[in-house]
Amino acid sequence: MAFLYVLLVVIWSTGFITGKLIVGLIDPNVYLGIRFFCAGLLFLAIALVQRRHFPKWKELPKHIIAGMLMNGFYLGFAYVAIAKGLPAGIMALIGALQPALVTLLAFLIIKEKTSLKGIVGMLIGMVGLMLVVSPALELDMNHGGVSLFTFALACSAIFALSLGVTYQKMSISSSDIFSSMAIQNLAASVVSFGFVLILGESLFRVQLESVLLMFWGVIVLSGGGVFLMVWLLRKVKASQVSTVLLLAPPLAAIESYFLFTESMTTIQIVGFVVTITGVYLSRTKANKE
């Protein structure tokens, strides 16, 4: 199980890096629409070949809603925020708000309880987040900061993901995972193509980098990362999976530092250490349980 957590964190951390790399090559929702559509067809083919059980018609809306929230709205908002200038590392770090939201929503909606030590570890991780984000989030465009609208998009993305994770755990965790992922990805593609029409996106430069990024998105991010997250949600608590993902933001920020020369200050590095400490505390308790 530990290896699967590590694999999830590594894959998840590259999601926003991909969002940064597509800028100038493919418009955000054009990329996401094609990615989700192709991933949906991939999972559909697997489900059909293996003769997997598909949800009944009355259960179909649950899978559609989960896919729209966890994929379409989440990444749609996030990638647009990155395209508008939000550093990839900071977008990922804002994503560290997700465990707290998931824990709250899971408690309110599905009555999932989290231990006191787990909550303390999560709060310590949140403190680490604040340390990392504080130097970067100057909400003043005249000083090269991030606009309130862009910041709101990032927060909306995390809320959509948190709600989607909770809904996934609550409503469809007992369904066949391959047929469900097919429906979820195809539903997400509808959201993304809807954003394409609304925002007037059309850019897709046909070159090797674009093809490689699309391959990475379909096979690794959707076929690997999202699939693994959904699988883990069926095995352990939603708050447990989300808390482990606190490790993805620091890793994404480090990746951004080397790939895009995004700045890292001493206080941000301290924040990384505090975040990792918080995750360690919450996970040691989870392992004992």
PyMOL commands that set and color helices and strands:
alter all, ss='L'
color gray80, all
select helices_A, chain A and resi 2-21+28-49+57-83+88-110+116-133+141-143+148-171+177-199+208-233+238-260+266-288
alter helices_A, ss='H'
color red, helices_A
deselect
rebuild
show_as cartoon
